[in-house]
Amino acid sequence: MANRLIGFRAALLAGAILLGASPALAEAVLHRGNAGEPQTLDQAHTSINIEEFILKDLYEGLTIYDAAGKIVPGAAESWTVSDDGTVYTFKLRENAKWSDGSPVTAEDFVFSFTRVEDPKTAAGYANILYPIKNAEKANKGEVGLDQLGLKAVDAKTLEVTLERPTPFFLELLAHQTALPVSKASVEKNGADFVKPGTMVSNGAFKLVSHVPNDNLVVEKNAEYWDAANVKLDKVIFYPIDDQAASVRRFEAKEMDLVYNFSADQIDRLKKSYGEEVHVSPTLATYYYAFDTRQEPYSDVRVRRALSMAVDRDFLAKEIYSGSQLPAYSMVPPGMEGYEPAMADFGALSQLDREDEALKLMKEAGYGEDGKPLKIEIRYNTNPNHERVATAVADMWKNTFGAEVSMVNLDVSSHYAYLQEGGKFNVARAGWVADYADAENFLALSTSGNKTFNYGQFKNADYDALMKKSYEERDPAARAKVLHEAEALLMKEQPIAPFLTQADLWLVSAKVQGWHDNAANQHLSRFLSVSE
């Protein structure tokens, strides 16, 4: 009897050991490199993609991007659109809940969108929701917030009325600015609603902890309507803007995903890791902005000369190893139904551009034969950006005899400085499409765009063309107006587009469900890990 009992206990112990070692019971954790520390986790104040990647794991909008980068239903299971294209009626999922178990309601979305448009909130991306009736006027304090085209018909039915038909409205609703907040949580906790232990979210994950400049941890949200199909138990985001350090941690198998690694490593990494290296073309433009509020950048001749002198082919081939393409338009190619307007000097050879640039600079009274050019280039900390700035500085020195210095800040501080209206000479910036429409790139340079018109460019003709594009309902006619606006922008060069970007990712072979896509959307809910 004793021997049988010992044998039975041994069998139980062996079974327990086997169960404990079973991969099926091991915690599924995804380690994501995230290229920088987020400025905020508040939907109303977010502006950069390293925040977006986190927020879209925590929250779910009415629409979302699926694994392939296509718009699909999110918190809304379906919607209808009126015949004139101005009224959208969304049916929220009956089983959509917040992480505290309370239902996600139409009133939560009314509250969230109203909060973004409230002038007191000072949301930098309030314009994303401007297609909603009276949103722009309400945001500027011209009408009351109760005039917004938002209506909670019942707990699970939301009606949104637009100013005019907006073909890309469903894409706008997938933007991080349109992510909902829990009305009850915000009213109870105020600004603290974003903190771990306090945050109530409706996405596939919930916030567990956040140690600034170290890591941010989210875990599976058991209350999420589709929790049964979420394969990860936990995601750890690492805000590392040191690209070399990110690659080392990937190589040491400490991180499964690395975003935006150094382009000069592409060939080496491909030899070692093959298909784990992803170079994914995207709707994005790498550009320099000139501060048009001060001389000499207030002079279009100087702006054009400086832009012409930049050898974009060199930047694309030598610095980005061919992973990016030379750009002479603000709008990248690939927008359906739109042909970008290229700067008139784009068709010239680089030598001819430099000759024209010298003439313009001399005419403006600057350069070796005129006033000395002292230029400071600002960029966010990143080896690729540093190499671009160094190369551009050399081009300006060699062409005009300019004295060029450089200053860099971490990504959050860099963009905060520009968005808050800080003065500069020349600043590096990039724009990734919020939605696949030329307007998204061209609206940046309107005089009314206080957040993203970094150089404070003002041109009445440009503003008038953009206004006309909003009033034009015929798609072909609208595209023609936008093209005309971009042609004017490229003539004035308040911004100098350098490159059409590609997203650079390292994706471990153990990550399943990854799909490269032009929208650069990779929600963790669609991913899994296998050992």
N, C-alpha and C positions, 0 to 999 in steps of 0.2 A: 504493500500500500504506500509506504513511504517513498519507494523508488518510483512508483507511478506518479505520485504527487510532485516529486522533484522534476520528473520528465515533463509533466503538464506545465509546471511553472517555467521551465526552460523554454518550452515551445511558445508560451505566452510572451516571454521576454524576447525571444528571437523574432516573433511576429511584430512586436512593438518596435524593435529596432528597424525591421524592414519597412514598416509603415512610416517611421520617422524619416527614413532615408528616401522615401518615395518622392520623386520629382513632382507628382500630382499634388502633394501636400506642402511642397516648398513654397514660400512666399514669392510671388512673381513681381519683381521689382525692375523698373526701367530707370536707368541712369542717364539723364539728358544734360549735355553741355549746352549752356544757354547764352553764351557770348556777352554777358553783362548783367549787372544788377538792375532790376526794374526800379523805375522812379516811383511807381505807384501800382496798387492793385485795385484802384477805384476806376470803374468803367468810365466815369465822367472826366477823368484826367489822363487816361492812357493815350499814348501816341506812337509807341515804337513796338516792333514785332517781338522783341524779347519779353515784353509784357503780354502781348497777344497770345503767345504760345502757352503761357501759364493761365491767363484768364479764360481761354477757351477750353481748358481742361476743367476749370472750376465751374464755369457757367455755360448755359446753352441758350442761344437766341431763338427767335421764331424760326429762322432758317439757319442751316449750318453748311459747311463744306464737308463732303464725304472724303474717304481716303484718296480718291482720285482727283480731288479738287473741284468737284461739281456741287452746285447748290441743291440741297435736299431738305425735306422737312426736319425741323428740330423740335423745339418746345411746341410748335404748332404742327398738328398732324395733317392739316389741309388748309386751303384758302380758296376764296373765289375773288374774281376781279370784275368790277362793273364794266359795262360795254364801253364807256368812255375812258377807261383805264385810270380813273382817279379814286376809286373806293375799293380798298382791300378788306375782306372780312376773314379773319383768322379763327380757326377752331383749335383751341389748345387741347393737348392730350389730357384725357380724364385722369390718367395716372401720373401726370407730371407733378412732382413734389419738390419742395425745398429739402435740404439736408436735415432739417429739424423735424421733418415729417409733415409739415403743413402744406396745403395745396398751392401750386403755382397758379395765380389767377390773372385774368385780363387786367384787373386793377393794378397788379404789380408792374405790368408793362406800361400802362398809362402813367403810373408814378415814375417809373424809370426814365421814360422818354421825356416827360415833363421836367424831371430833375436835370437832365442834360441841357435842355433849352432855357432853364431858369437863369437869367443873367447873374444871379447871386452865386451860382455854382461855378461860373467862369470856366466852363468846359472848353478846352482847346479844340476839340473835334466836334463842336455843336453843329457845324455845317453838314456833317454826314447825314443828319436827319432833317435838313432844310427842305427836302421835297414834301414833308408833311405840311399840311395847310397851316399857315400863320407861324410856322416854326421860326423862320428867320426874323420876322417882325417881333415875335415874343422874345427871342434871344437878344434882340437889340432894344427891348423895353418899349416898343412902339404899341403893342397890344398886350392884354393880359394873358396869363398862361391858360386861363380857362377858355381861350379862343383857339387853342390847338385842335387840329383835326383828329382827336383821339377820343374813343368812346368804348367803355366797357359795357357791352350790350347785356352780358350776364357774366357769371363767374368764369366761364370758359370760352367766351366769344369776344374778340377784340375787333373793333372797326377802326380803320385808319383811312382818313381822307387826305388826298394829296393836292398840292397847288396845281399840278399839271401832270399829265401822264409821264411816268419816269420808268423807262424800260429796264433800268438796272436796280430798281427798288429792292427786289428780293436779295440782291447781293449786298446792298447797304445794310440790310437787317442781319446779315451774317458778320458784320464788322464788330469789333470788340466794344465800340461805343454803344451799340444797340443791345448789348447783353443786359439782361434784367438784374435788378437788385430786389431783395426782399423788402417790401415796403415796411413791414413790421420791424424788421431788424434795423433798418436805417433810422426809422423814427425812434426806436428804443436806444440805439447805440451811437447815433451820430457818426462822426468821422471814424470812430473805432470799429465800425462794422467790417473793416477790411482785416482785422487782426486775427491771428490764429486763436482758436478757441471761442471766438465771437462770430466769425464769418459764417453766414448761412448762404449756401450756394445751391444751384439747381442742375449742375453739370454732372459728368460721370465721376468726378472726384471732389473731395473736400480738403480744405487747407488744414494741415496738422501742425506745421512749425515753419518758421522763417528766421534764419540766422543771416542777417545782411552780409553780403560779400563772402558767404560760405555755402549755404544751401537752402533750398526751399522744398518742403516735403508735402505732397498731397497723397491721400489714400482713397481707395474706392469708396464711392458714396452709395451705401446700401439702399438709399431712398430713390436713387435715380431710376427713371421709368424703364430704362433698358439695361439695368445693372446685370442681368443674367448673361448678357453678351459682352460685358467688359471683362477682358481677360487679365488685366493687370491689377494687382493688389495695391501697388504703391508706385509713385513716380517721384524721383529726386532730381530737382533742377539744380545745376551748378552754374553760378553766374561768373564764369571765367572769361575775361576779355583778353587774357594772354593766350594767343593762338598756339604758340609752341607748347605751353603747358597743357592745353586741351588735347593736342595731338599725343603728347607723352602719356596722358592719362587714358586715352583711347588705346594706345599701343600696349599699355599695361593692363588692359581690360578692366579699368576702373570706371569707364564711361562707355555706354552703348551707342550714344549719338553725340556727334560734335557738329555744331553749326558754325559755318563761316571760318574755315581754317585758312591758313596762309596759302595763296595761290601758287607760290613758287615751290610748294611741296607736292603739287599734283602728280608730276611724273614719278617721283620717289615713292609716294604713297600707292600709286596705281601698281607699281612693280611689286610692292609688298602685300597689298591688300585687294588688288583687283577690283571686283564688283562692289566692294564695300565703299569705294570712293564714288560719290555721286556729284556730277556737274549738271545741274538742272536749269535750262533756260527759263527765265521768268520775265514777267512784265514789270521791269524795274529799270530806273535810270540813275546813274552815278553822275553827279554834277557839282560844279563850284558856283556859289552865289557871290555876287558883288554887292557891297553895301552902297546902294545908290544914293544914300543920304549925304555922302561926303565926297569931296574931290580926292583923287581924280576919277573915282568910280561912278560919279554922277554924269560923266562924259561918255556918251555912247561910243565915241571913237576909241577911247581907252579900253572899254569893255570888249569891243569887237577885236581890237588888236591883241589883247591878252588871250582871248579865246582862240584866235587864229594861230597864235604861236605855239599852242599845245599840240604836240604830235600824238594824236589819239591811237594811231596804229602801234606806236611804240608802247603805249600804256597797255593796250590789249594783248599784244604778243609777248612783250618782254616781262611785264610785271604780273600779268594775269595768265601767262602761259597759254594764251588763246582761248581761255575759258569765258572771256567777255568780248564784246564786239565794239568797234569804234562807233560813237554816236554823234550825230549832228542835228538831232531833233530831240525835243523834250519828251514827246510821246514815243515809246518804244514800238517797234513793228509787232504785228500780231493781233492788233485790235480789229475785231470783225467790223467791216464796213467803214474803216477809216484808214486813210493814207497819210502818214506823218509828213509834216512840212519841214524839209531839211534846210538848214542854214545855207545861204547862197554861196558861201565859201567852201561848202562841203565837197563840191565837185572839183575844186582846184587841187593841184599837187601840194605837198607840204612846203616845198620850196617857194612856190608861188604865194601860198598863204603867208609865209614869213615876210616876203617882199611887200605884200599889201599891208601887213601888220606894221612894218616899219614906217611906211608912208603915213598911215593913220596916226601912229604915235607921235611922229614928227609934227604932223598937222595939229595935233592936240597940244603940242608944246612940251612933251615929256620925252624922256629917254636920254641917250648919250649927248644929243645936241640941244637938249632943253632942260627942264626941271628934272632933278633926280627922282627915280621911282623907288620908293621904299615900300615894300609889300610884306604884310604879315599873313601867312596862311594858317587858318585854324582847322584842325581836324580832330575827330574822335580817335582815341588810342586804339591802334590796330596796325600791325606790320604792313598790311597791304596799303592802307591809307597813308602811312608814313612813306612808303616807297613811291607812291603816286605824288605826294607833296614834294618829295625830294627831286623827283624827275621834273615836275612842273617848275619848281624853283630854278633848276638848271636851265630849262628852256627859256624862261623869262630873263635869266642872267645873260645867257648867250645871245639872245635876240635883241634885248633892249638895254643891257647893262644894269638891270634892276638889282637892287639890294634886297634879298628875300630872306625873311626869318620865318620860323614855324613855331606854333604853340599847340599843344594837344591836351585834351581833357578826356576823362572817361565818358562813355557814350551818353549816360544820363545827364551829366553836367554840361556836356557839349550842346546837346539839343535843348536843354533847359535854358542855357544862355541865349541861344538863337531865338527860341520861342518867346522869351521875355523881352525881346527887343534890344539885346546887348549890341553895341557897336563893334564893327570889325572891318577889315579890308576885304579879305576873301575867305570864304568858309566852305569846307567840304560838306556835302549833304547827299542823301540818296532818297529816292522815292520808290516804294513798292506799291503797285496798284491795290487800292482798297476794293476796287471793282473794275471790271474790264471795259472801261470807257475812257476815251480821250479827255473828257471833262475833268476826270480825277487828277490828271497831271497838269492841265492848263489852269484849273481853278487856283492852284498854288500861287500864281503870280497876279491875281486880282488885287486891287488896292484895299478891298474890304477884308481880305484874308489876313487877319492880325497875327495868327499863330504860325503859319507856314510860309508866308511871304517874307523870308528872312532878311532880304536886302531892301525891304520897304519900297519896292518898285511901284511907281504910279504912272499910269498911262490911260488917259480918258478913252482913247480909241480902242485900246485893248479891253477895257472894262465894258465898253458899249458892245463890242463883238461877243463877249462872253454872255452878257445880258440877253442879246439877241438869240444866242444858241439855246438859252433856257426857254425862250418863248416859241421856238420853232418846233413844230410837232412832226413834220415830215423828216424821217431819218436821213435821207440823202441830202436834203437841204441843210439840215442841222450839221451833218458831217462837213459840208462845204464851209459853213460859218466857222466851225471849230478849226478847220484847216487854215482859214484866213487869219484867225486869231493867233495860231501857232506860228504862221509865217511872220507876223508882226513881232511876236516874242523873240523869234530867232534873229530877226533884224536888229532888235534892240539889245539882245544878249545881256539882260540883267542876271541871267543864269547861263552858264556854259556847260551844256551836256558833254560828257566825255565818253561814257561807256553805257552800252546796254548790258545789264547785268545777268549773271547766272548765279544761282544759289549753290554754295559748296557745302556738302554734308559728308560726314563719315558715318556710315550706318553699319553697325556690327552685323555679321551674318546670323547672329542669334535673334535679331529683331525681325519679326514676321509682320506682314501687313503693310509694309512701307511702299508707297507709290510716289515717284517724282511727279510733280505737277507745277504748272506755271503760276498757280496761286500761292505756292509754298505753304500749303495747309497740311499739317500733320498732327491731327488730334490724337492724343495718347489712347483714347477709347477704341481706336481702330487698330492699335498695335498690340503685339504680344511678344514674349521672350521665351526662347527655348535654349536649354543648356547644350 
